[in-house]
Amino acid sequence: MKQFCRVITVLSFFVSILGGSQPLWAQQQPRSKIKASAIRVEMIQSDEVSLPAEFQVALYENLIQQLEKENSWHVYREGDQNSNKVAGLVVLHNTVRGFTQGSERKRQVTTVAGATSITVHCQFTDSDGKVLLERDLKGKVRFFGANLKATNDFAKKAAALARQSLSNS
Amino acid sequence: MYMGKTVGVLLLGLSMLSGLAIATTSYEVGTIMAVTIHQGGAGADPSVASYDVSVNIGNTSYVVLYTPPLGTNTVQYVAGRQLLVQVREKTIAFNDELGRTTEVPILSRSTAAPRATPVAQHALAPIQSVQLIGLLGVKNNAKGTLSVEGDTLRFASSQGSSDISVANVEDVVTGNDSQRVIRGKLGTLSMLGPYGSGRFLSLFRAKLDTVTIKYRDGQGGLHGAVFTMQVGQAEPLKQELVARGAHSSAAIQVEASANSSKPAVMEEKP
């Protein structure tokens, strides 16, 4: 009897943990997807943080390449006049919030030191500037590869965010 | 009486000559050097965009105020273009594609800086480089040659070539980086070497120059491209591009950094 009570207690404990965590997990899921027929990517801004030009351009180009790979929307570049009259256009603004330039040599020699990381604030707005979604994403390169690989890591995460949050239908 | 007739004829002749002189002020070729948004005064209408357009005509550089027709902003992308202009006392006149004459007020005039040094005018030899990212029609990390031919920046590789009009280049920034001497598949395998030999080999690195450019396509879309090349080749390439009409934020920032205590990287930010 005592053993049975213990089992019941432990089971109810796990059930309460699972029950409590479920709503939290549900909160993290987007309630409904944002309708978008096309995305226009604006050039990466880095007013607060000093960012080398090659990182700025690599972030922008990698982001466009990753979004184009999704094949879900037409991707426009900043300044493209064809995007002005597109209905359901979502504009993606990116602002660099943090940048640590590591060292490829340090990474290869020590394995644990020399990571490069970039934190970018992504903001999806409609064509009128109304914010639809915003999130901070981080791009990193820890072990292998050049520092610019961090820009590709960020771009993959941003494309994944767009895939989860936007719908073209 | 005769005297009066003579004076009358002379005055008529003079007035005709002066009128002829105005009418025959010839058109000259002007080169648009830069276009910036005009910072209006207190009474300016913020909804109407006006632009300060720098035009070189002969040895004189003029800055004129241009307000494009409503709904058009293509003037932002005309730097490097040449057109026929007529310099008047306080205005500059030019004809658009439809033949309509437009007159714009002159804001300032100054002696134009010499266009380029004779060294920069020499054609730059093709540069062996790697296109890391950004060029249309070329795969990332493609090896090839980068050259300036006429008013075109050309990257040619075994997979194809890509041309960019120098006039459409909005920014050229140089930098530096380094890469492992032993790289590629051999470099990856060498990391597995015994007794930390792979890590030791990682210490041997070759320095590189990088060139980052931003340019516009025909629809006004902004592109960027990053190239790497051997040390010492980036700066001549940048000079060549700027001499042919490309813009560079870094060229201005070199002067700024001399008077500023901010780090150099901060100055290079476009």
Interface residues (C-beta under 8 A of the other chain):
Chain A: M43 S46 S50 L51 P52 A53 E54 Q56 V57 A58 Y60 E61 N62 Q65 Y76 R77 E78 G79 D80 Q81 N82 E104 R105 Q108 V109 F144 A146 N147 L148
Chain B: L132 I133 G134 D171 V173 G175 D177 S178 Q179 R180 T188 M191 G198 R199 S202 L203 R205 T210 T212 K214 R216 D217 Q219 G220 G221 L222 H223 G224 A225 V226 P263 V265 M266 E268 K269 P270
